[in-house]
């Protein structure tokens, strides 16, 4: 049987178009095959975990962010962040801490509405240049069911979705001035709605993109 020219053209077109780095199938493969680097800790090291919750879209993949409520004394007050928080004695693991904190902060049960993909590199926290013995572990999840509504607690001012494609391509890349050590400095970030993801969460996104794309050079 001789294949028609049209069928051959379609087959060739499919093979010539690579799957996007940000397609959820590609993300699963990349994160699951990745060996994350974990920071050394001591008994006094503060440990925290966050959930990088992904929502597959028709032509994109989005990530879930929270806008932290304004709170005096909180170094991340008013920042955009992934849902998450400190590990405590009730948590069986760092991943369990990310899941508990996500439930507490936005009412999202990751065991019911998402599937776990994997872990990426831990990061050392240094809010606004301060020295802090604290590490943060990011865990990646994929939504498997639609979420109709979030129920933010007092720690969260808003819940937003951001396009990974816009971040990776640089379309959402921006800078914003923040006060650090009594001085105003410009920091890189990603625009999400009217907010900017910068600092610690920006660093985690850059690490995430480097897991998906070994040739990733970042936007700095």
Order of alpha helices (4+ residues) and beta strands (2+ residues): alpha-alpha-beta-beta-beta-beta-alpha-alpha-beta-beta-beta-beta-alpha-beta-beta-beta-alpha
